């Protein structure tokens, strides 16, 4: 496994320089009610050719992280601190013109709602061609041929005809495929997919995820896939980062987080997932309560008001902010003793999954 996800400087030498490195990222939004701490000290790394899944409920900071990486908060009231380096270059220090050049060419984004992301007044082909021509000085006919080729590669039927159609003439699945074509047409090294299957039915979801993996392997690009559904990243992600209230609470390989998760929040996400591969006699168990306010988050562990096992820590979950537990098999922010966490998972959580 070559993807490294960390909140601290990793010990030892990494296998290679990471493609993307996020260090102590903090994104805050001033409001009339106070400062919204949307992302609060997030760090991770991603190697070339790897897929990282970032999961968590709505409001956990996943999409804010992706948009901060893309530089989409420039010119707004958002306060951004930390470092976001791509190939060793801090994107937060680039001039607007330099950042625009990197968008599309080095880094691209697939948005969760293609109907909103695509302009309704322009044909799908013109929008993809524009994304290509911004970075390539080519004749219009050459851009058109490249666009038809990309539409065909993402599985859109009759691409020579579809290129002249408008977004409303595409189905939801085809619009998402068109967004993928737009993201990949410049062969970027990093693709951020923000909830790419949210509004799609299950069959189309599977097709889109399979398409992303096959194209990632073909282009050797890296992918960050952001979702609230652990099932979406079960088969495709190398590593998974679990976010809650703007922070990473657990990180590790996909196998580790599915078969030996350590954090009560991750247990809750797994317990609320439906299983289609076997008969389930018990009702799904949702996580109690609601995500916290990011203006005035709970003291101590931000998850403690919703945690069924907070009393097991006996260390003051409401007072102490947990750091990553170095004694755990993989990094986790939890005050419960590692042996107790293992026992809880084996006796209380695993049997119900």
N, C-alpha and C positions, 0 to 999 in steps of 0.2 A: 504494500500500500504506500503510495507516494504522496498522497494529499495530507498536509499537516494543517490542523485547525487548532489554534492556540490563543490564549489570552495573555500569555507571558512569552518571553523569548524562549524558544525551544532549547533544551539542553542538547549539546552535541552539535555536529554539523549536519545540515540538511542535505539530502541527496543531490539537490541542485537548487539554483536560485528559483524561487517561486515565481510563477507568472503574475499572480496577484497577491499582494500582502496588504491586509487591513490592520492597522494598529491603533488601539485605544480610540476608536471612532465614537464621537459624541455628536448627536444631532438634536438640536433643541429649537422649539418654535415658541416665540413670545406670543402670548394671548392676553386678553383682558382679564382672564381668570388666573393667570400665572404662566410659568414656563413649562411647556410640555417636553419632558425628557424622553423623546421617542426612541433614541438609541443612546445607551449609557455605558460606554467603555467596551465596545465590541472589538475583538481581534480574531483574525483567522488568516490562513494562507491557502493558496490553491496552486497546484502544479499544472504544467501544460498537459493536456489530454485527459484530465481527471474531471469527474462530475461530483459536485458538492450539493447536497440537499439542505436547505434551510427551512425548518418547520416550526410551527407555532400557531396559536390562535390569532384571530384578527386583533390588531393593536399591539402585537408583540414586537414590532419594529422591523419585520422582514422586508416589506416593500420600501420603507423609508431607507433601509440600508442599500437596496438595489438602486434607488434613485439618487442617493448620495454618490455611489460609485460612478453612475453615469453623468454626474454633475448637473442634474436637473433642478437643483435648488439654487443655482446661481441667479442672482437678481431678485431673490425673494428675501423675506425677513429671517429665514432659517439661519441658525448659528451652527456652524460645522467646525469641529476640531478633531485633531488626530492626523493620521497618515493613510492615504490610499495609493499604493504604488503599483503600477503596471509596468512590468519589465524594468523595475528599478526607478521609474520616474513617478514622482508624487503628483497625482492628478489634481490635487487640491491647490497646487502652486502654479499650474499652467494658466496661461492667458486664455481668454475665451476662444480665440481663433485656433490656438493649438489644441484645445480640448475638443472643439468641433471636428477637427481633422482626425482625431483619434476615434471619435464616435463613428461607428460604421466600418471604419478601416481596421481598427484594433479591437474594438469592443462594441457589441450590439445588444439590443434588448428586444425581447418578445413580450408584449404587454398582454394582460389577462383579458382585455376586452377589445378584440380587433375591430369591432364595429365602431368603437369610439376612437381608436388609434388611427384607423384609415379615414382619409378625407372623403366625405360622401360626394363631392362635386367633381372628383377626378377619377379616372379609371384606375383599376388596380395596377395595370401595366405601367401607366405613367408614373405612379408613385414609387414603384420598384425601380423603374428606369432612372428616376431622379436620384434615388439613393445610390445608384451605381455611378451616374455621371458626376456626382459631387466629388468622387475620388478618382475618376478616370476620365481623361480627355479623349473621348472616342466619339465617332459619328453616331447620330441618333439610331441609324439602322443597326449598328453593332450593339448598341445598348439594348435595342429591342430583341435582337437574337439571343443575347445573354439572358434577358428576362424570360423569354419563352423557354430557354433551356432550364432555368432555375424552377420555373413553375412545373415543368415536367418532372424534374428531380424530386420535388416535394409531393408528387402524386396527384396533381391537379389534371383532370382529363381535358383533352382538346385545348392545350395551352395556347395555341395560335389563335383560337377564338376567344378564350377566356381573358386574354391579355387586354382586350378592349372593352371588357365589361366593368360595371361599377360594383362597389362593395355590397350594395343591397341585393345584387344579383347572385351573390355567392352564398352558399349555406354556411352555418357557423363553423363547421369543420374545415371547409375550403378557405374561409377567411383566415383561420388560424394557420393553415398551410401557406397562404400568401404572406402572412406576417413572418413566418419562418424563412420563406424565400427571400424576403426583404432583408432579414437579419443576416442571412448567409451569403448574399450575392457578392459581398466584398471579401469573403473568406476571413472574417475576424478571428482572432485567437481566443477571445472570450465572449461567450454568449450568456446573457442573463435572461432566464425565462421566469417571469413573474406570474404565478398561477396560470400557466398556459392552457389548462384544461377545465377551468372553473365552470364555464357555461355549456360544456359539451356533455353528451350522453356517454355512458360507460364504454360503449363500443368505439366511439370516435376518440375518447380519451386514450384508450389503449393504442389506437393507430397513431395518434399524435406523439405519444411517448416513445413508441417504437421507431417512429420517423426521426425524432430528435437523437436517439441513441445511434441509429445507423448513420446519420449525417455527421454526428460528432466523431464517430470512428473514421469516416471517410475523410473529413477535413482535419482530423487531429486537433480539434478545438477543445477548449475547456468550457464547462457549463456550470452555472449556478442555477439550480432550479428551486424556486421559492413556492412553498405550498403550506396549507394548513392540514393536509392529509398525508399521514405517514405512508399510506398505501401507494401513493403516487410515486414515492422515491424508493419503494421497497426493492425493486428490481434493477433500477438504473443508477442509483448513487453509489459512489465508492465510500464516501464519508457523509455523516449527517451531523448538522449543528442544530440543537434545539434552543429556541429563543423564548424568553418569557419576560414581559415588562421591559423590553429594551436591552436585555442582557442575554448572553449565552449561559444556559444552566447545565448543559451536558453536551459532550461531543465525542465522537468515536466512529468506528467503522459501521457500516450498515448492519453487519452481522451482530456486532456488540450491542447496538441500540435496539435491535429487534429480539435478540435472544438473551441478553443479560443487561437490560437497562438499569440505571442506578438512581435516577432522580424520580421522586414521586410525581412530578409533572409529566414526565415521559411515560410513566405507568398509566397515568390518566388518559393520555393521548392514545395509547395502545388499547386500553380497556374500552374506549369509546368507538373503536373501529369495528365495523361489521365483518364477519368471516363468512365467505361463500364456499369454503372448501370442506366444511363439516357442519353437522347439526349443532345448533346452539340452543340450549334449553333455558338459559337465563337471559334477562333483558340486558341490553348494553348499559354500562355504568358511566354516566357522564361525570365530568369534573364538576364538583359542586361550586356554587357561587359564580361570580363574574370576574373577568380580568380587571386588574386594579386601575385606578386613575393614574395617568402618567404625570399629572400635575402635582399630586400629593400621594406618591406610592407608599405602601406600608413600610414601616421601619423593619430593620433586620432583613430576613429572607422575604422577598416580595411575594413568594408563593405561600407563605405560612398561613394566611387566613383561609386558604382553600385546601390545605394539606391535611389528609386523614391521619398522617403519622407524625405530626409536629411534636406531640408529646413524647415520642420515642427518642428525640434528640436530647432532651433534658439539659440543653445547653443554652437555651434562650433564643429560640428561632425568631421571636418578635423583637429581639434586641441586636443580635449579631448578624452582620452581613457575611454570608459564607464565601470564602474564597474557593478556588478549585482544589479538590482533595487530591493531593499527590499520592496518597496511599491507595487510591482506587485503581482498578484495572484500566479505566479510562477516565479522563477528567470530568468531574461533576461538582456542582456547587450544592452541597448538602451537609448539614451538621450531623445527620444520623450516622452512627458508626458503620463503617463498610460491612462488617460482618452482619450487623443487624439489617442493613439494606438488603443483603443477599438473602437472609432468612425471610424477610418480608416478601420479597419478590417470589421466592420459591413456594412459599406457603399460601400467600394471599392473592398474588397477582397472576402468576403463570397459570394456575388451574382454571382461571376464568377467561383466559385469552383464547 
